[in-house]
Amino acid sequence: MIEQKTPHQHKNHVAVLNRLARIEGHVRGIKRMVEEDTPCPDVLVQVAAVRSALNKLGQIILEDHLRSCMVKAVSEGNFEDSMRDLKISLDRFIG
């Protein structure tokens, strides 16, 4: 199980929050499209756009994690535990 660590802010914290707000708005737009009976192909294009945005968001978060948390884990001698936690998270993210 992934152990909860002390929260801290990453380099891209604000950018991540801004992307999440845009994704949230986009999802609301998809809901509106469905409510308005927009043709399925048009809705699917928007779903693909949200999926792509979420994948990009995951990449940004992963890069922040590698640059801060993993570097810190190496310097503190906690690499193995942190690597195990990262693998579990990546399995869930990818799978």
Beta strands, then each sheet from edge to edge (+ up, - down):
end
